[in-house]
Amino acid sequence: MDKAKLKQIILNSITIFLGFLIVISLAFTVIKGVWYSESSWYSPEYNGVYKESGFTFLSFSTDMPYVEEDAGIVPVLIGLFSLIQLLVGIAVMALGVLKFFFDNKIINKAVKILMIVGVSLTAWYMLEGIAFSSVLDNFGKWIRTSSSAFLSFILCALTFAGYIVFDKLYKVDGETTFVAVKEKGASVKSQKSQMSSIQLLKEYKDLLDAGVISQEEFDQKKKELL
């Protein structure tokens, strides 16, 4: 197997894996907390552990104790972002599979854009967990809150960084040749430009010697060319 084919297989595999991570990121708990109720007349009653993830918010609602009635549009927005993240992850996986059969610039560009969007959504998912924990920690009936949403962002960010690093560092023969030819072409173009300037300067010198142009005009052209 040549290097170009191997590189394509590895990059496509990383793409599919990243899409999978973007999807399962919604399984990490965006908020987990211990809460209690004062329903008992003689002492507070601990009612256990509450936990919700991005998948549970796809119902566009929340069962968060003491908060569900005042949550307003927040669960709807979280559900909307979760739905977009789910669709983006599926799209990244689908394009990763498609790249095994059709590898062109349009698909490659679409994949990179969707990967950036997907990683950004996992970062937003992490911020949702931080915001929930901050709000509920200041709410009197919550004993303890936590979130594992940051883990999904770390995994996705590392995978995307691995994709970029591998794509840049692993050069195949064709790419190396292209870069070398491009650099050589730029060098030849520069040399031709210098030769052209020297030739023009000689022609202006001949005109000066023939008395067609003045010394001031020659000096001006010399300054422009050199």
C-alpha positions in Angstrom: 0.0 0.0 0.0 1.4 3.4 -1.0 1.8 6.3 1.5 -1.0 8.4 -0.1 -3.5 5.6 0.3 -2.4 4.9 3.9 -2.7 8.6 4.8 -6.2 8.7 3.3 -7.3 5.7 5.3 -5.9 7.0 8.6 -7.4 10.5 8.1 -10.8 9.0 7.1 -10.7 6.7 10.2 -9.9 9.7 12.5 -12.8 11.6 10.9 -15.2 8.8 11.6 -14.0 8.4 15.1 -14.3 12.1 15.8 -17.9 12.0 14.5 -18.6 9.1 16.8 -17.1 11.1 19.8 -19.2 14.1 18.9 -22.4 12.0 19.1 -21.5 10.1 22.3 -20.4 13.3 23.9 -24.1 13.8 24.6 -24.0 10.8 26.9 -21.7 12.6 29.4 -23.7 14.1 32.2 -24.2 17.8 31.6 -25.4 18.1 35.3 -25.5 15.7 38.2 -26.5 16.7 41.7 -27.7 15.6 45.1 -30.8 17.4 46.3 -33.2 17.3 49.3 -36.7 18.2 50.2 -38.2 19.6 53.4 -41.3 17.6 52.9 -40.9 15.9 56.2 -42.2 17.9 59.2 -39.4 16.8 61.5 -36.3 16.8 59.4 -35.1 17.5 55.8 -35.4 14.4 53.6 -32.7 13.6 51.0 -34.3 12.6 47.8 -31.2 11.2 46.0 -29.2 11.9 42.9 -30.5 13.8 39.9 -28.7 13.4 36.5 -29.4 14.5 33.0 -27.3 14.4 29.8 -27.6 15.9 26.3 -29.7 12.9 25.2 -32.3 13.5 27.9 -32.5 17.2 26.9 -33.5 16.1 23.4 -37.1 16.1 24.8 -36.6 19.9 25.1 -37.6 19.8 28.8 -36.1 19.0 32.2 -37.1 17.2 35.4 -34.6 19.1 37.5 -36.0 19.3 41.1 -37.2 22.7 42.2 -36.1 24.2 38.8 -38.3 22.7 36.1 -41.1 25.2 36.6 -38.7 28.2 36.4 -36.4 26.9 33.7 -38.3 28.6 30.9 -36.8 28.3 27.5 -33.4 27.0 28.8 -34.2 23.3 28.4 -35.5 24.0 24.9 -32.2 25.8 23.9 -30.1 23.0 25.4 -32.2 20.4 23.5 -31.8 22.4 20.3 -28.0 22.5 20.7 -27.9 18.8 21.6 -29.9 18.0 18.4 -27.5 20.1 16.3 -24.6 18.3 17.9 -26.1 15.0 17.2 -26.8 15.8 13.5 -23.3 17.3 13.1 -21.7 14.1 14.6 -23.7 11.9 12.2 -22.7 14.1 9.2 -19.0 13.9 10.1 -19.2 10.1 10.3 -21.1 9.9 7.0 -18.6 12.1 5.2 -15.8 10.1 6.7 -17.2 7.0 5.2 -17.9 8.8 1.9 -14.3 9.9 1.7 -13.2 6.2 1.3 -15.0 6.3 -2.1 -15.0 9.9 -3.2 -12.0 12.0 -2.2 -12.2 15.6 -3.5 -11.6 19.1 -2.3 -15.3 19.9 -1.7 -15.8 16.9 0.6 -12.5 17.5 2.4 -13.5 21.2 3.0 -16.9 20.2 4.2 -15.4 17.6 6.6 -13.0 20.1 8.2 -15.8 22.7 8.6 -18.1 20.2 10.2 -15.4 18.9 12.5 -14.7 22.4 13.7 -18.4 23.0 14.3 -18.7 19.7 16.1 -15.7 20.4 18.5 -17.2 23.9 19.1 -20.5 22.3 20.1 -18.8 20.0 22.6 -17.1 23.1 24.0 -20.5 24.7 24.4 -21.8 21.5 26.0 -19.0 21.8 28.5 -20.0 25.4 29.2 -23.6 24.3 29.8 -22.4 21.9 32.5 -20.3 24.7 34.2 -23.2 27.1 34.1 -25.6 24.5 35.6 -23.2 23.6 38.4 -22.6 27.3 39.2 -26.3 28.1 39.3 -27.4 25.1 41.3 -24.5 25.3 43.8 -26.0 28.7 44.8 -29.5 27.2 45.0 -30.4 26.4 48.6 -31.9 22.9 48.1 -28.8 21.4 46.3 -26.1 19.7 48.4 -23.6 19.0 45.6 -23.4 19.3 41.8 -20.9 18.2 39.2 -20.6 17.7 35.4 -18.5 15.4 33.2 -19.2 17.4 30.0 -15.6 18.7 30.0 -14.4 15.1 29.2 -16.2 15.0 25.9 -14.7 18.3 24.8 -11.1 17.2 25.8 -11.5 13.9 23.8 -12.9 15.7 20.7 -10.3 18.5 20.8 -7.4 16.0 21.1 -8.8 13.9 18.3 -9.2 16.9 16.0 -5.7 18.1 16.9 -4.4 14.7 16.0 -6.1 14.9 12.6 -4.5 18.3 11.9 -1.0 17.3 13.1 -1.0 14.1 11.2 -2.3 15.8 8.0 0.4 18.4 8.2 3.4 16.2 9.2 2.8 13.0 7.2 3.8 14.0 3.7 3.5 11.6 0.8 5.7 11.6 -2.2 3.2 13.5 -4.4 2.8 16.3 -1.9 6.6 16.6 -1.4 7.1 16.8 -5.1 4.4 19.4 -5.5 6.0 21.6 -2.8 9.4 21.3 -4.4 8.1 22.1 -7.9 6.2 25.1 -6.5 9.3 26.4 -4.7 11.5 25.9 -7.8 8.9 27.7 -10.0 8.9 30.7 -7.6 12.8 30.7 -7.8 12.9 30.6 -11.5 10.3 33.3 -11.8 12.4 35.5 -9.5 15.5 34.9 -11.6 13.6 35.7 -14.8 12.4 39.0 -13.2 15.9 40.0 -12.3 17.3 39.2 -15.7 14.5 41.2 -17.3 15.3 44.2 -15.1 19.0 44.0 -16.1 18.1 43.7 -19.7 15.9 46.8 -19.6 18.6 48.7 -17.7 21.1 47.9 -20.5 18.6 49.2 -23.1 18.1 52.4 -21.1 21.9 52.8 -20.9 22.1 52.5 -24.7 19.4 55.2 -25.0 21.4 57.4 -22.6 24.6 57.0 -24.6 22.7 57.8 -27.8 21.4 61.0 -26.3 17.7 59.9 -26.5 17.1 60.2 -22.8 18.7 62.4 -20.2 20.8 61.4 -17.2 18.0 62.2 -14.8 15.6 60.0 -16.8 18.1 57.2 -16.8 18.7 57.5 -13.0 14.9 57.4 -12.4 14.5 54.2 -14.5 17.5 52.7 -12.8 15.9 53.4 -9.4 12.6 51.8 -10.4 14.3 48.7 -11.8 16.8 48.1 -9.0 
